[in-house]
Amino acid sequence: MIGALTVTGIQGAQAVDFKAGDWNASIGGIVNAYYTQVSCNGDAVGGLALGSKGLGCGGENNRTTIGNGLLPNGLVTSATSKQGDYDIKALIGIYNATATDSAIAVNSGVDVRQAYFTFGNAQMGTIKLGRDNGIFGAGAIFSDMTLIGAGAPVQATQRGRVTLGHIGAGYSYVGYYGQIAYSAPKSASGIGFDAALVSPVADTPIVAAPVYSSKSSPQVQAQLSYAVEGFKGWLGAKSQKFSATAPGVKDFTMTGVEAGASYQAGALGVLANFQGGKGLGILSDADQGDTKSKAYFVQATYKTADKVKVGLSYGISRNDDNTAGTGGLKSNANLTCGVYYSMTSAITLVGEIGQTRSKGFAGGEGKMNGASLGGIIFF
């Protein structure tokens, strides 16, 4: 079930399990920290230009942060039970950032990304109610090698939050939503289907205030998947109506499609993903209004030894037209090369280098060179 995927399951973490009556409870989590060093040069590009000095280096030419990578720190608790004919699960995931711009301020920002319960069985499938990651974009971000690293170490987001991996430069953010979701029973041939009614969201534009709101229509997300041996493939879509709140701005309907596949053959792994549509945004839903855009992401990894994996990933997010919502941004692209060392079954040490480039419709280009070194533990 894609919607129920949690980051703590990516490494096969050995959470603490115990039994209480009819319930099996589990406590696990994530802690990580990365030293990131970035330098920015080139032109100032408007909008959500991740490679420009303003966002990439937090307004400086060079900057250093020791903070989270693409994942925050998190504590995840869950409970499962078999009651009658139903398999039942409840989960709450609470997350927090490592780095802030103050040594004395209270670091109390808590992000409850997940709080949901599920019920179902092998015949009827599974129904989920609550808050969790979306379906659209899950295949790309949860298969991204930089998920356990940093990817693009954008300084404007790492302090008080996380880095961006290939978000905004290869795919839009998977998002966390209130939702009612359904996962059909997976067929013997490996075909799966997921669909969700998602609580509609307002836009998060680059201008001072949102110019669109959501009303009575929920967001809809759906995905058809196929998995056999080392191959996985997915086709997805999402849609939501945005109602204008500013004079001279028209209503529009966000429409997005996605297609991706991954293949693991022994030590070699490859991945490709495409997203396109209107209103998908650079980072998140409608953050550029009704702009049409496309995003491409490719990746190759290879295990050179039992505990060592190397990888190369490239992503680009490109706006089709120079609409007002883009702020003049034509594209963001990121290339990352990484080495991942599994020191133990729980701890992975990571080193990455990369470059993020942002181009403007007017012809300017900003570059951010970045390096990350640190590690992550799943428990």
HUHU-V893191 format. One record per residue. RES is the residue in three letters. SS is DSSP state (2 for helix, 1 for strand, 0 for the rest). OMEGA is omega in radians with two decimals (999 if undefined). Layout:
res->(RES	RES)
ss->(SS	SS)
omega->(OMEGA	OMEGA)
This chain:
res->(MET	ILE	GLY	ALA	LEU	THR	VAL	THR	GLY	ILE	GLN	GLY	ALA	GLN	ALA	VAL	ASP	PHE	LYS	ALA	GLY	ASP	TRP	ASN	ALA	SER	ILE	GLY	GLY	ILE	VAL	ASN	ALA	TYR	TYR	THR	GLN	VAL	SER	CYS	ASN	GLY	ASP	ALA	VAL	GLY	GLY	LEU	ALA	LEU	GLY	SER	LYS	GLY	LEU	GLY	CYS	GLY	GLY	GLU	ASN	ASN	ARG	THR	THR	ILE	GLY	ASN	GLY	LEU	LEU	PRO	ASN	GLY	LEU	VAL	THR	SER	ALA	THR	SER	LYS	GLN	GLY	ASP	TYR	ASP	ILE	LYS	ALA	LEU	ILE	GLY	ILE	TYR	ASN	ALA	THR	ALA	THR	ASP	SER	ALA	ILE	ALA	VAL	ASN	SER	GLY	VAL	ASP	VAL	ARG	GLN	ALA	TYR	PHE	THR	PHE	GLY	ASN	ALA	GLN	MET	GLY	THR	ILE	LYS	LEU	GLY	ARG	ASP	ASN	GLY	ILE	PHE	GLY	ALA	GLY	ALA	ILE	PHE	SER	ASP	MET	THR	LEU	ILE	GLY	ALA	GLY	ALA	PRO	VAL	GLN	ALA	THR	GLN	ARG	GLY	ARG	VAL	THR	LEU	GLY	HIS	ILE	GLY	ALA	GLY	TYR	SER	TYR	VAL	GLY	TYR	TYR	GLY	GLN	ILE	ALA	TYR	SER	ALA	PRO	LYS	SER	ALA	SER	GLY	ILE	GLY	PHE	ASP	ALA	ALA	LEU	VAL	SER	PRO	VAL	ALA	ASP	THR	PRO	ILE	VAL	ALA	ALA	PRO	VAL	TYR	SER	SER	LYS	SER	SER	PRO	GLN	VAL	GLN	ALA	GLN	LEU	SER	TYR	ALA	VAL	GLU	GLY	PHE	LYS	GLY	TRP	LEU	GLY	ALA	LYS	SER	GLN	LYS	PHE	SER	ALA	THR	ALA	PRO	GLY	VAL	LYS	ASP	PHE	THR	MET	THR	GLY	VAL	GLU	ALA	GLY	ALA	SER	TYR	GLN	ALA	GLY	ALA	LEU	GLY	VAL	LEU	ALA	ASN	PHE	GLN	GLY	GLY	LYS	GLY	LEU	GLY	ILE	LEU	SER	ASP	ALA	ASP	GLN	GLY	ASP	THR	LYS	SER	LYS	ALA	TYR	PHE	VAL	GLN	ALA	THR	TYR	LYS	THR	ALA	ASP	LYS	VAL	LYS	VAL	GLY	LEU	SER	TYR	GLY	ILE	SER	ARG	ASN	ASP	ASP	ASN	THR	ALA	GLY	THR	GLY	GLY	LEU	LYS	SER	ASN	ALA	ASN	LEU	THR	CYS	GLY	VAL	TYR	TYR	SER	MET	THR	SER	ALA	ILE	THR	LEU	VAL	GLY	GLU	ILE	GLY	GLN	THR	ARG	SER	LYS	GLY	PHE	ALA	GLY	GLY	GLU	GLY	LYS	MET	ASN	GLY	ALA	SER	LEU	GLY	GLY	ILE	ILE	PHE	PHE)
ss->(0	2	2	2	0	0	2	2	2	0	0	0	0	0	0	1	1	1	1	1	0	0	1	1	1	1	1	1	1	1	1	1	1	1	1	1	1	1	1	1	1	1	0	0	0	0	0	0	0	0	0	0	2	2	2	2	0	0	0	0	0	1	1	1	1	1	1	0	0	0	0	0	1	1	1	1	1	1	1	1	1	1	1	0	0	1	1	1	1	1	1	1	1	1	1	1	0	0	0	0	0	0	0	0	0	0	0	0	0	1	1	1	1	1	1	1	1	1	1	1	1	0	0	0	1	1	1	1	1	1	1	1	1	0	0	0	0	2	2	2	2	0	0	0	2	2	2	2	0	0	1	0	0	0	2	2	2	2	0	0	0	0	0	0	1	0	1	0	0	0	1	0	0	0	0	1	1	1	1	1	1	1	1	0	0	0	0	0	0	0	1	1	1	1	1	1	1	1	0	0	0	0	0	0	0	0	0	0	0	0	0	1	1	0	0	0	0	0	1	1	1	1	1	1	1	1	1	1	0	0	1	1	1	1	1	1	1	1	1	1	1	1	1	1	0	0	0	0	0	0	0	1	1	1	1	1	1	1	1	1	1	1	1	1	1	0	0	1	1	1	1	1	1	1	1	1	1	1	0	0	0	0	0	0	0	0	0	0	0	0	0	1	1	1	1	1	1	1	1	1	1	1	1	1	1	0	0	1	1	1	1	1	1	1	1	1	1	1	1	0	0	0	0	2	2	2	0	0	1	1	1	1	1	1	1	1	1	1	1	1	1	1	0	0	0	0	1	1	1	1	1	1	1	1	1	1	1	1	1	1	0	0	0	0	1	1	1	1	1	1	1	1	1	1	1	1	1	1	0)
omega->(-3.04	-3.09	-3.12	-3.13	3.09	-3.08	3.13	3.12	-3.05	-3.12	-3.08	-3.05	3.12	3.14	3.08	-3.10	3.04	-3.07	3.10	-3.10	3.12	-3.01	2.95	-3.07	-3.10	3.07	3.11	3.13	-3.06	2.91	3.11	3.06	-3.13	2.95	3.11	3.10	-3.13	3.00	-3.07	3.08	-3.14	-3.02	2.99	3.12	-3.06	3.12	-3.12	-3.13	-3.03	-3.11	-3.13	-3.08	-3.04	-3.13	-3.06	-3.11	3.08	3.11	-3.14	3.04	3.13	3.13	3.11	3.05	2.92	-3.04	-3.13	2.92	-3.13	3.08	3.00	2.92	-3.08	3.01	-3.05	3.09	3.13	3.10	3.13	3.14	2.99	-3.10	-3.05	3.14	-2.98	2.93	-3.03	3.09	3.00	-3.09	3.01	3.09	-3.10	-2.98	-3.09	-3.13	-3.14	-2.98	2.97	3.11	-3.12	3.09	-3.07	-3.13	3.14	3.11	-2.98	3.12	-3.10	-3.12	3.10	-3.08	-3.02	3.03	-3.04	2.96	-3.13	2.99	3.13	3.09	-3.05	-3.12	-3.05	-3.00	-3.05	3.05	-3.14	3.07	3.10	-3.09	3.13	3.09	3.10	3.08	-3.09	3.12	-3.08	-3.12	-3.12	-3.01	-3.10	3.02	3.14	-3.14	-3.11	3.09	3.11	3.05	-3.09	-3.03	3.11	-3.07	-3.08	-3.02	3.13	-3.14	-3.03	3.12	-3.10	3.12	-3.08	2.96	-3.00	-3.10	3.03	3.05	-3.11	3.12	-3.12	3.07	3.05	-3.05	-3.13	3.09	3.06	-2.95	2.82	-3.00	2.90	-2.99	3.10	3.02	3.14	3.06	3.14	-3.10	3.12	3.13	3.09	3.14	3.10	3.13	3.09	3.09	-3.11	2.84	-2.99	3.07	-3.05	-3.09	3.00	3.10	3.05	-2.97	3.09	3.09	-2.97	-3.06	3.10	3.10	3.08	3.04	3.06	-3.13	-2.98	-3.04	3.10	2.97	3.12	3.06	3.13	3.14	3.01	-3.06	3.11	-3.13	3.08	-3.09	-3.08	-3.06	3.00	3.07	-3.11	3.01	-3.05	3.11	3.00	-3.09	3.05	3.06	3.06	-3.12	-3.09	3.10	-3.10	3.14	3.09	3.14	-3.10	2.99	3.02	3.10	3.05	3.07	-3.13	3.06	-3.12	3.04	-3.12	3.11	3.04	3.14	3.10	3.13	-3.09	-3.10	-3.05	3.06	3.10	-3.09	3.01	-3.12	3.09	3.00	3.09	3.10	3.14	3.08	3.13	-3.14	3.06	3.13	-3.03	-3.02	2.96	3.12	3.01	-3.12	-3.04	-3.14	3.03	-3.08	3.07	3.12	-3.13	-3.14	3.09	-3.06	3.02	3.09	3.14	3.09	-3.13	3.10	-3.10	-3.04	-3.03	3.06	3.04	-3.10	3.08	-3.12	3.14	3.09	3.07	3.03	-2.98	3.04	-3.11	-3.04	3.13	3.11	-3.14	-3.09	-3.09	-3.04	-3.14	-3.11	3.08	-3.10	2.90	3.08	3.11	3.02	-3.12	3.02	-3.04	3.01	-3.05	-3.06	3.12	-3.10	3.02	3.09	-3.10	-3.01	3.01	3.05	-2.96	2.96	-3.12	2.94	-3.13	3.09	3.06	3.14	3.06	3.13	3.11	3.08	3.14	3.08	3.14	3.12	3.05	-3.10	3.02	3.01	-3.06	3.05	-3.12	3.12	3.14	-3.10	-3.10	3.08	3.00	-3.12	999)
